[in-house]
Amino acid sequence: MNTHRSTGERTPATARSGASLARAVAIGEQALATGVYAFDCWRPTPARLAEFIDLRDRLADLLSARVLARPVRAVWDQIEALRARMDAIPRELAWRDTWAPNVVTTEGKNAALTHFLKGSSYTASQVLGLIEDTGYSAVANTNTAANITAVGGGSPANGWNEAPSSTLATRGTPAFGTASSGSLATSAAVSLSMIATDTIKGAFLMCRSAAGTAPTTTVGNTNGALYSAGLFTGGDRAVANGDTLNVSYTASL
């Protein structure tokens, strides 16, 4: 009778390896980089659309460097007055996409890991742009900032084109809140002002590259790193001159 075998037996090596692999997979799954975009498109009421566009364009002129060379106080008084008039114009929700998943690129992951685990200093710098339908084939984790194009070509290197400056004058600049439960969301939606009719497929987020180069708000610029790109869950969306597209992003690990 063997009274010690039950307590002295060892788990076979293959079983131990399988258990270790299962634990490793479980840990890895918890650390996957993911994220989602949320979109709201607001449109001035038809009766006041022309008025809204006129105010918006006058505001853009006042915010230009050329006009800001004038006395600061007088200019800012005009800016605030125009903003107040725009805010007073009723707007309607044209469409909403509340849970648009994205691809976090390898370039974006490398940048995040470099700055978080290796960098000695880091200043956050992010910009957000739009993906249009022209030339679109796919988004992929191999997409990079260097391959961003905004010329509407038929075979873009990333598989998609950025919406051109004739649709969106400048990229948006998101700000992020406080990380919680493994997620970090924008502290407020990024408001993008549409200046022409276009068909939009989704959005992308850029960050400072692993080498430390910051992205810029210039449409089509390839500085920085492409962190993520995502599409609408409801298919392509139409935007028009006068629309305001509010975009939020939540990143998770």
N, C-alpha and C positions, 0 to 999 in steps of 0.2 A: 504493500500500500504506500503510495507516495503522497505524503501529507504536505509537501512544500511546493509541489509543481505549480499549483495555481497562483501562488504569490511570487514564484521565482521565474516564470516564463517571461521572455522578452518579446516585445512587438517586433515582427519581422521588419527588416530594413526597408522593404518596398512599401509597407504600410506606413512606416514613419515618414518616408519621403513623400508619400501621397498626402499625409496629414499636413506636412510642412508646406507643400505646394498649395493646398486648399487655403491654409491660413494666409499665405503670401498673396494669393489671388484676392481674398477677401479684403486684405489691407490695401492692395492696389486699386480695387474698385472704389474704395472710399476716397481715393486721392485723384480721381480723374478730373481734369479741367473741363468744366462745362459752363454754359451760360444761356441766357434767353434775352431776346429783345421784346419790347412792348411798344406799340405804335398807336397814336391817335391822330387822325387827320381832321382839322377844323377848317371850315370854309365860311367866309362872310356871307350874310344873307344876300341874295341876288340883287335886291334893290340898292344895296350899299357897297357892292363889290368894287365898282369903279372908284368910289371915294376911298375905300380902304387901300387899293393899289396906289393911288395918287399919294396918300399920306405915307405909305411904306417907302415909296421911291424918294420922296422928299426927305424922309428920315435917313435913308441910306446916304444921300448926298451930304447931309449935315454931319454924319459920322465919318465921312471920308477925311483923310489926312489933309487934303487941300483946303477944305472948309474949316477944319479945326484950327487952322493957323490964325483965324479971326479971334477977337476977344473971347476968352473962354466963357465968361459968365453969360454973355448974350447968347452964345451958341447953345449952351446947356439949357437955358430957359426955353429956347425954341424946341430943343429935343424933347424935353419933358412935356411940353404942350402937345407936340405931335403924338407922343406915346399915349397921352391921356385920351386924345381924340380917337386913336386906333382902338384902345381898350374899350371905349364906349360903343363901338360898333358891334352889334350882335353877331355871333358866329354859331354855326351849326356843326354837329359832329357828322362828317361825311362818311367815315368808316373807322374801324378799329381792328387791330390784330393784337391779341393780348398774350400770346404764348408762342413766340417764334424762336425755335431752337437754333443754335448756331454751331459752326465748326470752329474750334480753337486750333489755330495753326501751329505747326512745329516751330516756326519762327517766333510766334508769340510766346509759346511755352519756354523756348530757350531764353528769350529776353526776360521773362518773369523770373525764371530760375537763377539767371545770372545776377540780376539786381537784388533778389531776395537772399540768396545763399552765398554769393561771392562778392558783390559790390560793396565798396566802403562808404559810398554816398550815393544818394539817388534823389532826383527831383521828378515827381510825377508829371507826365505830359501825355495827354490823350486827345485824339480828335475822332470825330464820327462823321462818316460820309454815307452816301446812298449808292446802291447797286441798281443800274437800269437794265431794261430787257434787251437792248441792242447787243448782239454778239454773244448772248449768254449761252453757256453750255452746262456749267456746274461750278460749285464752290468745293474746295478741297483743302486738306490740312497742309498741302504743299504750296499753297498760295503765299506770296510774299509781297512786301511793300514795293520792292524794286520793280515788280511786274504790273503795278497798278497803271491803268490807262483810262483816260476820260475823253477819248476822241471818237467813240462810237464805232470802232473798227469791228469787222466781222469775225476775227479770230484772235481775241485778246489772250495774252500769255497766261493769265490767271483763270481763264474760262469765263470772265465777266468784265464789264466796263463800269467804272464809276460814273454816276450821273454827272453830266458836264456842267460847267459854270453857267451855261445858258439856262439851266434848270435850277441849280442851287449855287448861288454866288460864292459861298464859302462853306467849308466844313464846320460842324459844330464842335464845341469844346465841353465835354462832359466833366462834371465834378462828382466825386464819390463820397458816400457817407461813411459809416462805421461798420466794419466787418462783424458779422454775428452768425453763429451756427454754420460756419463754413461758407458763408456767402457775403458778397459785397455788392451793393446796388448803387446806382446813381442817386445822389441826394435830391435831384430834381430832374425832370425831363429836359432833354435838349431840344430847343425849338428851332426848327429848320424852315426857313421862309422860301416857298416855291415861287419862282418868277416866270415859269413857263409850263405848258402842258407836257407831260411825259408819262411813261409807264415805268413804275418802279417795282423791283423784285424783292428788295430787302435793304440791309445796311451792313456796314463794317466798322470795326473799331481798331484804331492804330494806337501804339504806345511807343515809348522810347526804346530804341534798339538795344541789343546786347552790348554794342559798342558805345552806347550812350548818346546816339543821335536822336533828337526829338522830332516828332512829326510836325507838320505845319497845317494850317487851315486852308492852304491853297489847293483848290481842286486839281487833281492829277499829279500832285507832288508825291515823290517816292521816298522821301526821308522817313526815318523811323522804322518800326516793325509793324507788320499786320498781325494784330492779336486774334481777331475773330471776324467771321463773315456769316450772316444768317439770312434766311429767306422768310417771307410772309407765309404763314400756315394756310391762308385762304387763297393763295395764288397771286398773280400780278395785281398791282393796284394803280389806278390812275390818279395823278395829281394835276392840278391846274394852277395857273397864275392867281395868286392871292391866298392859296392854301397855306396853312401852317401845320407842319408835321412834327408832333412831339414824340420823341424817342427816348425810352428808358432802357437800361441794360443792367442785368444782374449776373455777376460772375460767381462761380462756385468751385470749390475743391473738395 
